[in-house]
């Protein structure tokens, strides 16, 4: 199951949004620690599609392994800024 770990530059805390959660909701883009939020357009147009694409790609890799007997691969996308 895919999840995003989101870093809040306002309070310095992290929170996680899981694939099983309602990640399309604007609530998922709000830091539960300080209440600051990711811009709504950025969340909808950039973050959610990127999350979906990564989750879909990992599912395809799993299907390749189980359906075609290929080696099992998975990947993570990590981001580290200079301020983290």
PyMOL commands that place a pseudoatom at each C-alpha (Angstrom):
pseudoatom trace, name=CA, resn=UNK, resi=1, chain=A, elem=C, hetatm=0, pos=[0.000, 0.000, 0.000]
pseudoatom trace, name=CA, resn=UNK, resi=2, chain=A, elem=C, hetatm=0, pos=[1.350, 3.379, -0.984]
pseudoatom trace, name=CA, resn=UNK, resi=3, chain=A, elem=C, hetatm=0, pos=[1.512, 6.370, 1.316]
pseudoatom trace, name=CA, resn=UNK, resi=4, chain=A, elem=C, hetatm=0, pos=[2.916, 9.873, 1.280]
pseudoatom trace, name=CA, resn=UNK, resi=5, chain=A, elem=C, hetatm=0, pos=[4.940, 11.287, 4.150]
pseudoatom trace, name=CA, resn=UNK, resi=6, chain=A, elem=C, hetatm=0, pos=[4.519, 15.039, 3.975]
pseudoatom trace, name=CA, resn=UNK, resi=7, chain=A, elem=C, hetatm=0, pos=[6.869, 17.481, 5.665]
pseudoatom trace, name=CA, resn=UNK, resi=8, chain=A, elem=C, hetatm=0, pos=[5.445, 20.782, 6.957]
pseudoatom trace, name=CA, resn=UNK, resi=9, chain=A, elem=C, hetatm=0, pos=[7.864, 23.673, 6.665]
pseudoatom trace, name=CA, resn=UNK, resi=10, chain=A, elem=C, hetatm=0, pos=[5.794, 25.707, 9.099]
pseudoatom trace, name=CA, resn=UNK, resi=11, chain=A, elem=C, hetatm=0, pos=[5.988, 23.492, 12.191]
pseudoatom trace, name=CA, resn=UNK, resi=12, chain=A, elem=C, hetatm=0, pos=[8.692, 21.044, 11.120]
pseudoatom trace, name=CA, resn=UNK, resi=13, chain=A, elem=C, hetatm=0, pos=[6.493, 17.996, 11.636]
pseudoatom trace, name=CA, resn=UNK, resi=14, chain=A, elem=C, hetatm=0, pos=[5.526, 15.170, 9.263]
pseudoatom trace, name=CA, resn=UNK, resi=15, chain=A, elem=C, hetatm=0, pos=[2.235, 13.465, 8.557]
pseudoatom trace, name=CA, resn=UNK, resi=16, chain=A, elem=C, hetatm=0, pos=[1.261, 10.535, 6.413]
pseudoatom trace, name=CA, resn=UNK, resi=17, chain=A, elem=C, hetatm=0, pos=[-1.529, 10.129, 3.887]
pseudoatom trace, name=CA, resn=UNK, resi=18, chain=A, elem=C, hetatm=0, pos=[-2.252, 6.528, 2.948]
pseudoatom trace, name=CA, resn=UNK, resi=19, chain=A, elem=C, hetatm=0, pos=[-3.674, 5.224, -0.295]
pseudoatom trace, name=CA, resn=UNK, resi=20, chain=A, elem=C, hetatm=0, pos=[-6.630, 3.802, 1.659]
pseudoatom trace, name=CA, resn=UNK, resi=21, chain=A, elem=C, hetatm=0, pos=[-7.422, 7.309, 2.987]
pseudoatom trace, name=CA, resn=UNK, resi=22, chain=A, elem=C, hetatm=0, pos=[-9.399, 9.991, 1.184]
pseudoatom trace, name=CA, resn=UNK, resi=23, chain=A, elem=C, hetatm=0, pos=[-6.286, 11.638, -0.272]
pseudoatom trace, name=CA, resn=UNK, resi=24, chain=A, elem=C, hetatm=0, pos=[-8.427, 13.556, -2.781]
pseudoatom trace, name=CA, resn=UNK, resi=25, chain=A, elem=C, hetatm=0, pos=[-9.931, 15.462, 0.127]
pseudoatom trace, name=CA, resn=UNK, resi=26, chain=A, elem=C, hetatm=0, pos=[-8.575, 18.908, 0.885]
pseudoatom trace, name=CA, resn=UNK, resi=27, chain=A, elem=C, hetatm=0, pos=[-8.306, 17.721, 4.509]
pseudoatom trace, name=CA, resn=UNK, resi=28, chain=A, elem=C, hetatm=0, pos=[-5.451, 15.397, 3.499]
pseudoatom trace, name=CA, resn=UNK, resi=29, chain=A, elem=C, hetatm=0, pos=[-3.434, 18.481, 2.463]
pseudoatom trace, name=CA, resn=UNK, resi=30, chain=A, elem=C, hetatm=0, pos=[-3.692, 20.097, 5.917]
pseudoatom trace, name=CA, resn=UNK, resi=31, chain=A, elem=C, hetatm=0, pos=[-0.974, 19.598, 8.502]
pseudoatom trace, name=CA, resn=UNK, resi=32, chain=A, elem=C, hetatm=0, pos=[-2.609, 17.946, 11.525]
pseudoatom trace, name=CA, resn=UNK, resi=33, chain=A, elem=C, hetatm=0, pos=[-0.025, 19.532, 13.821]
pseudoatom trace, name=CA, resn=UNK, resi=34, chain=A, elem=C, hetatm=0, pos=[-0.334, 23.232, 12.980]
pseudoatom trace, name=CA, resn=UNK, resi=35, chain=A, elem=C, hetatm=0, pos=[-3.244, 23.512, 10.533]
pseudoatom trace, name=CA, resn=UNK, resi=36, chain=A, elem=C, hetatm=0, pos=[-1.249, 24.984, 7.631]
pseudoatom trace, name=CA, resn=UNK, resi=37, chain=A, elem=C, hetatm=0, pos=[-2.238, 23.615, 4.230]
pseudoatom trace, name=CA, resn=UNK, resi=38, chain=A, elem=C, hetatm=0, pos=[-0.759, 22.887, 0.845]
pseudoatom trace, name=CA, resn=UNK, resi=39, chain=A, elem=C, hetatm=0, pos=[-2.205, 25.111, -1.895]
pseudoatom trace, name=CA, resn=UNK, resi=40, chain=A, elem=C, hetatm=0, pos=[-5.388, 23.488, -3.200]
pseudoatom trace, name=CA, resn=UNK, resi=41, chain=A, elem=C, hetatm=0, pos=[-4.461, 23.726, -6.880]
pseudoatom trace, name=CA, resn=UNK, resi=42, chain=A, elem=C, hetatm=0, pos=[-0.992, 22.314, -6.230]
pseudoatom trace, name=CA, resn=UNK, resi=43, chain=A, elem=C, hetatm=0, pos=[-2.507, 19.449, -4.252]
pseudoatom trace, name=CA, resn=UNK, resi=44, chain=A, elem=C, hetatm=0, pos=[-5.118, 18.586, -6.899]
pseudoatom trace, name=CA, resn=UNK, resi=45, chain=A, elem=C, hetatm=0, pos=[-3.037, 19.195, -10.030]
pseudoatom trace, name=CA, resn=UNK, resi=46, chain=A, elem=C, hetatm=0, pos=[0.417, 18.048, -8.951]
pseudoatom trace, name=CA, resn=UNK, resi=47, chain=A, elem=C, hetatm=0, pos=[0.568, 16.069, -5.714]
pseudoatom trace, name=CA, resn=UNK, resi=48, chain=A, elem=C, hetatm=0, pos=[-2.420, 13.741, -6.166]
pseudoatom trace, name=CA, resn=UNK, resi=49, chain=A, elem=C, hetatm=0, pos=[-1.563, 12.779, -9.777]
pseudoatom trace, name=CA, resn=UNK, resi=50, chain=A, elem=C, hetatm=0, pos=[2.079, 12.131, -8.814]
pseudoatom trace, name=CA, resn=UNK, resi=51, chain=A, elem=C, hetatm=0, pos=[0.973, 9.956, -5.898]
pseudoatom trace, name=CA, resn=UNK, resi=52, chain=A, elem=C, hetatm=0, pos=[-1.422, 8.008, -8.120]
pseudoatom trace, name=CA, resn=UNK, resi=53, chain=A, elem=C, hetatm=0, pos=[1.198, 7.512, -10.834]
pseudoatom trace, name=CA, resn=UNK, resi=54, chain=A, elem=C, hetatm=0, pos=[3.757, 6.155, -8.366]
pseudoatom trace, name=CA, resn=UNK, resi=55, chain=A, elem=C, hetatm=0, pos=[1.219, 3.811, -6.752]
pseudoatom trace, name=CA, resn=UNK, resi=56, chain=A, elem=C, hetatm=0, pos=[0.055, 2.581, -10.178]
pseudoatom trace, name=CA, resn=UNK, resi=57, chain=A, elem=C, hetatm=0, pos=[3.624, 1.974, -11.335]
pseudoatom trace, name=CA, resn=UNK, resi=58, chain=A, elem=C, hetatm=0, pos=[4.394, -0.125, -8.253]
pseudoatom trace, name=CA, resn=UNK, resi=59, chain=A, elem=C, hetatm=0, pos=[1.219, -2.152, -8.839]
pseudoatom trace, name=CA, resn=UNK, resi=60, chain=A, elem=C, hetatm=0, pos=[2.336, -2.797, -12.426]
pseudoatom trace, name=CA, resn=UNK, resi=61, chain=A, elem=C, hetatm=0, pos=[5.738, -3.960, -11.196]
pseudoatom trace, name=CA, resn=UNK, resi=62, chain=A, elem=C, hetatm=0, pos=[3.966, -6.370, -8.830]
pseudoatom trace, name=CA, resn=UNK, resi=63, chain=A, elem=C, hetatm=0, pos=[1.786, -7.657, -11.687]
pseudoatom trace, name=CA, resn=UNK, resi=64, chain=A, elem=C, hetatm=0, pos=[4.892, -8.210, -13.803]
pseudoatom trace, name=CA, resn=UNK, resi=65, chain=A, elem=C, hetatm=0, pos=[6.389, -10.315, -11.022]
pseudoatom trace, name=CA, resn=UNK, resi=66, chain=A, elem=C, hetatm=0, pos=[3.300, -12.376, -10.317]
pseudoatom trace, name=CA, resn=UNK, resi=67, chain=A, elem=C, hetatm=0, pos=[1.960, -12.631, -13.858]
pseudoatom trace, name=CA, resn=UNK, resi=68, chain=A, elem=C, hetatm=0, pos=[5.139, -13.066, -15.871]
pseudoatom trace, name=CA, resn=UNK, resi=69, chain=A, elem=C, hetatm=0, pos=[7.538, -14.525, -13.338]
pseudoatom trace, name=CA, resn=UNK, resi=70, chain=A, elem=C, hetatm=0, pos=[9.831, -11.509, -13.569]
pseudoatom trace, name=CA, resn=UNK, resi=71, chain=A, elem=C, hetatm=0, pos=[11.909, -10.376, -10.578]
pseudoatom trace, name=CA, resn=UNK, resi=72, chain=A, elem=C, hetatm=0, pos=[9.962, -8.380, -8.006]
pseudoatom trace, name=CA, resn=UNK, resi=73, chain=A, elem=C, hetatm=0, pos=[10.817, -4.675, -8.030]
pseudoatom trace, name=CA, resn=UNK, resi=74, chain=A, elem=C, hetatm=0, pos=[9.454, -1.705, -6.083]
pseudoatom trace, name=CA, resn=UNK, resi=75, chain=A, elem=C, hetatm=0, pos=[10.515, 1.900, -5.869]
pseudoatom trace, name=CA, resn=UNK, resi=76, chain=A, elem=C, hetatm=0, pos=[10.122, 4.830, -3.503]
pseudoatom trace, name=CA, resn=UNK, resi=77, chain=A, elem=C, hetatm=0, pos=[10.241, 8.488, -4.385]
pseudoatom trace, name=CA, resn=UNK, resi=78, chain=A, elem=C, hetatm=0, pos=[12.031, 10.518, -1.751]
pseudoatom trace, name=CA, resn=UNK, resi=79, chain=A, elem=C, hetatm=0, pos=[12.507, 14.241, -1.542]
pseudoatom trace, name=CA, resn=UNK, resi=80, chain=A, elem=C, hetatm=0, pos=[15.010, 16.026, 0.617]
pseudoatom trace, name=CA, resn=UNK, resi=81, chain=A, elem=C, hetatm=0, pos=[15.324, 19.792, 0.544]
pseudoatom trace, name=CA, resn=UNK, resi=82, chain=A, elem=C, hetatm=0, pos=[18.202, 21.762, 1.959]
pseudoatom trace, name=CA, resn=UNK, resi=83, chain=A, elem=C, hetatm=0, pos=[16.032, 22.901, 4.867]
pseudoatom trace, name=CA, resn=UNK, resi=84, chain=A, elem=C, hetatm=0, pos=[14.932, 19.432, 6.091]
for i in range(1, 84): cmd.bond("trace and resi %d" % i, "trace and resi %d" % (i + 1))
show_as sticks, trace
zoom trace
